[in-house]
């Protein structure tokens, strides 16, 4: 299984790149969001990859973070969602957006992705709701972009450093993961905690962990 590639972009298309890894070219399919964030042709890049094997086809799909790769694998486990549909959803919402949509049961957000109908969107939310907390919990440790490995880049030119993740995004993913863990330790179910945390992060994405926990507890407090 090819889990990560680091090399130079030889060619860009509207749905894939050709990645040169020490003279071997890999065709890697990516979402619109990922393609837009990649550097120009000739520059170095690293992507986590997932290899989809079919009877008559092998396809590599690339992702900037392990969290996004994990969402891709979960999305494809849903009936009616193939690799193309998964990339469409991730391209429209990003990994954080998918987490929030599923945790909150917001199938309309999933439906906004190109080629996704209402029945399929509802199926995604229903089938993955109990799995969302697991991926949300790993976000803090797995949201860092893949780093370029020097020894797979030709020595005749220095490998450009990957663009750093904006600090607010890193803070958001860590706060989300830490708050989710704390709420589950307090006895709340994973799905209940995930929905509350997702709602807080949607309303105030830069809230620190303690603030997320307090706000989530208020949301889950008995009414009346």
C-alpha positions as CSV (number, residue, x, y, z in Angstrom):
1,X,0.0,0.0,0.0
2,X,1.3,3.4,-1.0
3,X,0.6,5.7,2.0
4,X,2.6,8.8,1.2
5,X,4.4,10.3,-1.7
6,X,7.0,13.2,-1.8
7,X,8.3,14.6,-5.0
8,X,7.9,17.3,-7.7
9,X,4.8,18.2,-9.6
10,X,5.4,17.4,-13.3
11,X,1.9,18.2,-14.5
12,X,-1.4,19.5,-13.2
13,X,-4.9,18.7,-14.6
14,X,-8.3,19.6,-13.4
15,X,-8.6,16.5,-11.2
16,X,-5.1,15.1,-10.7
17,X,-1.4,15.8,-10.7
18,X,1.6,13.8,-12.1
19,X,4.1,13.6,-9.2
20,X,7.7,12.8,-10.1
21,X,9.3,10.8,-7.3
22,X,12.9,10.2,-8.2
23,X,12.1,9.6,-11.9
24,X,8.9,7.6,-11.3
25,X,5.7,9.4,-12.2
26,X,2.6,8.8,-10.1
27,X,-0.8,10.1,-11.2
28,X,-2.5,11.3,-8.0
29,X,-6.2,12.4,-7.9
30,X,-7.1,15.2,-5.5
31,X,-10.1,17.2,-4.5
32,X,-10.6,20.7,-5.9
33,X,-9.7,22.2,-2.5
34,X,-6.4,20.2,-2.4
35,X,-5.5,21.0,-6.0
36,X,-6.0,24.7,-5.3
37,X,-3.6,24.6,-2.4
38,X,-0.8,22.8,-4.2
39,X,2.3,24.6,-5.4
40,X,3.1,25.2,-9.0
41,X,4.5,22.8,-11.6
42,X,8.2,22.0,-10.8
43,X,7.8,22.6,-7.0
44,X,8.1,20.0,-4.3
45,X,5.0,18.6,-2.5
46,X,4.1,15.7,-0.2
47,X,0.7,14.1,0.0
48,X,-0.8,11.2,2.0
49,X,-2.2,8.8,-0.4
50,X,-4.9,6.0,-0.6
51,X,-4.7,3.4,-3.3
52,X,-8.0,2.2,-4.6
53,X,-7.9,-1.2,-6.3
54,X,-10.5,-2.4,-8.7
55,X,-10.6,-5.3,-11.1
56,X,-9.4,-3.2,-14.1
57,X,-8.0,-0.1,-12.5
58,X,-5.6,1.2,-9.8
59,X,-6.0,4.8,-8.7
60,X,-4.1,6.9,-6.2
61,X,-5.8,9.6,-4.3
62,X,-3.9,12.4,-2.4
63,X,-4.7,14.3,0.7
64,X,-2.8,17.1,2.6
65,X,-3.5,15.6,6.0
66,X,-4.1,12.2,7.6
67,X,-7.4,13.4,8.9
68,X,-8.7,14.1,5.4
69,X,-7.4,10.7,4.2
70,X,-9.3,9.0,7.0
71,X,-12.5,10.9,6.1
72,X,-12.0,9.7,2.5
73,X,-11.8,6.1,3.6
74,X,-14.9,6.5,5.8
75,X,-16.9,8.3,3.2
76,X,-16.2,5.5,0.7
77,X,-17.6,2.9,3.2
78,X,-21.0,4.5,2.7
79,X,-23.2,2.8,0.1
80,X,-23.3,4.9,-3.1
81,X,-20.2,6.9,-2.3
82,X,-17.2,6.2,-4.5
83,X,-13.9,7.9,-4.7
84,X,-15.2,10.7,-7.0
85,X,-18.1,11.5,-4.7
86,X,-15.8,11.4,-1.6
87,X,-13.5,13.9,-3.2
88,X,-16.4,16.1,-4.2
89,X,-17.6,16.2,-0.5
90,X,-14.1,16.9,0.8
91,X,-13.5,19.5,-1.9
92,X,-16.7,21.3,-0.9
93,X,-16.4,21.1,2.9
94,X,-12.9,20.2,3.8
95,X,-12.1,17.7,6.7
96,X,-13.4,20.1,9.4
97,X,-16.6,20.8,7.5
98,X,-17.3,17.2,7.0
99,X,-16.8,16.6,10.7
100,X,-19.2,19.3,11.7
101,X,-21.8,18.3,9.1
102,X,-21.9,14.7,10.2
103,X,-21.7,15.4,14.0
104,X,-24.6,17.9,13.7
105,X,-26.6,15.8,11.3
106,X,-26.5,18.5,8.7
107,X,-27.1,16.5,5.6
108,X,-27.9,19.7,3.6
109,X,-24.2,20.7,3.9
110,X,-23.2,17.3,2.5
111,X,-25.8,17.7,-0.3
112,X,-24.1,21.0,-1.3
113,X,-21.2,18.9,-2.8
114,X,-21.4,18.4,-6.6
115,X,-23.1,15.2,-7.6
116,X,-24.5,14.4,-4.1
117,X,-28.3,14.0,-3.9
118,X,-30.4,14.3,-0.7
119,X,-30.8,10.6,-0.2
120,X,-27.1,10.0,-0.4
121,X,-26.4,12.9,1.8
122,X,-28.8,11.6,4.5
123,X,-27.2,8.1,4.2
124,X,-23.7,9.6,4.8
125,X,-24.9,11.4,8.0
126,X,-26.8,8.3,9.3
127,X,-24.0,5.8,8.6
128,X,-21.1,7.9,9.8
129,X,-22.6,9.7,12.8
130,X,-21.2,7.2,15.3
131,X,-17.8,7.2,13.6
132,X,-17.4,11.0,13.5
133,X,-16.1,11.3,17.1
134,X,-13.2,9.0,16.4
135,X,-12.0,11.1,13.5
136,X,-12.6,14.3,15.3
137,X,-10.6,13.1,18.2
138,X,-7.5,12.4,16.0
139,X,-7.7,15.8,14.4
140,X,-5.3,17.5,16.8
141,X,-2.6,15.0,16.1
142,X,-3.2,14.4,12.4
143,X,-4.1,17.8,10.9
144,X,-0.5,18.8,10.1
145,X,0.3,18.9,6.4
146,X,2.5,16.1,5.0
147,X,6.1,17.2,5.1
148,X,8.4,16.9,2.0
149,X,11.1,14.2,2.5
150,X,14.4,15.5,1.2
151,X,15.8,12.1,0.2
152,X,13.2,11.6,-2.5
153,X,13.9,15.0,-4.1
154,X,16.7,15.3,-6.7
155,X,19.8,16.8,-5.1
156,X,20.3,19.5,-7.8
157,X,17.8,21.8,-6.3
158,X,16.7,22.5,-2.7
159,X,13.3,21.3,-1.7
160,X,10.9,24.1,-0.9
161,X,9.4,24.0,2.5
162,X,5.7,23.2,2.7
163,X,3.5,26.1,3.6
164,X,2.8,26.1,7.3
165,X,-0.7,25.5,8.5
166,X,-2.3,28.7,9.7
167,X,-2.2,28.9,13.5
168,X,-6.0,29.3,14.0
169,X,-6.6,26.0,12.2
170,X,-4.1,24.1,14.4
171,X,-5.7,25.6,17.5
172,X,-9.1,24.7,16.3
173,X,-8.3,21.1,15.7
174,X,-6.5,20.7,19.0
175,X,-9.3,22.4,21.0
176,X,-11.9,20.2,19.2
177,X,-10.0,16.9,19.9
178,X,-9.2,17.8,23.6
179,X,-12.8,19.0,24.3
180,X,-14.3,15.9,22.8
181,X,-12.0,13.7,25.0
182,X,-12.8,15.6,28.1
183,X,-16.6,15.5,27.5
184,X,-16.5,11.7,27.0
185,X,-14.5,11.4,30.2
186,X,-17.3,13.2,31.9
187,X,-19.7,10.5,30.8
188,X,-21.3,11.9,27.7
189,X,-21.7,9.6,24.7
190,X,-19.4,10.1,21.7
191,X,-22.2,11.2,19.4
192,X,-23.7,13.6,21.9
193,X,-20.3,15.2,22.7
194,X,-19.3,15.4,19.0
195,X,-22.5,17.2,18.1
196,X,-22.1,19.7,20.9
197,X,-18.4,20.3,20.1
198,X,-19.2,20.7,16.4
199,X,-21.9,23.3,17.2
200,X,-19.5,25.3,19.4
201,X,-16.7,25.2,16.8
202,X,-19.1,26.3,14.1
203,X,-20.3,29.3,16.1
204,X,-16.8,30.3,17.4
205,X,-14.0,28.4,15.7
206,X,-11.1,30.1,17.5
207,X,-12.4,29.2,21.0
208,X,-9.8,27.6,23.3
209,X,-10.3,24.2,24.8
210,X,-11.7,25.3,28.1
211,X,-14.2,27.6,26.4
212,X,-15.3,24.8,24.0
213,X,-15.9,22.5,27.0
214,X,-17.9,25.1,28.9
215,X,-20.0,26.0,25.9
216,X,-20.6,22.4,25.0
217,X,-21.7,21.6,28.6
218,X,-24.3,24.5,28.4
219,X,-25.6,23.1,25.1
220,X,-26.0,19.6,26.7
221,X,-27.5,20.8,30.0
222,X,-31.1,19.7,30.6
223,X,-33.6,22.3,29.4
224,X,-36.4,23.5,31.6
